[in-house]
Amino acid sequence: MCLLVEPSLFEKTELGDFQAINDPKTTLSELDKSAQERMYLKLVEEIERITSSCN
């Protein structure tokens, strides 16, 4: 799971095969502060979901 912070060529690299938590066309740096906070929350929730299924 990736969180794309700045615009990049993510989709054109081998990493592009991995799912990003955010849309590669809308990176964290392009969001306002409240949208960034929601993205962090989404990431934490996804990490919790994945780790809870491992227990």
HELIX and SHEET records of a PDB file:
HELIX    1   1 PHE A   10  LYS A   12  5                                   3    
HELIX    2   2 GLU A   14  ASP A   17  5                                   4    
HELIX    3   3 LEU A   28  GLU A   30  5                                   3    
HELIX    4   4 LYS A   33  SER A   52  1                                  20    
END                                                                             
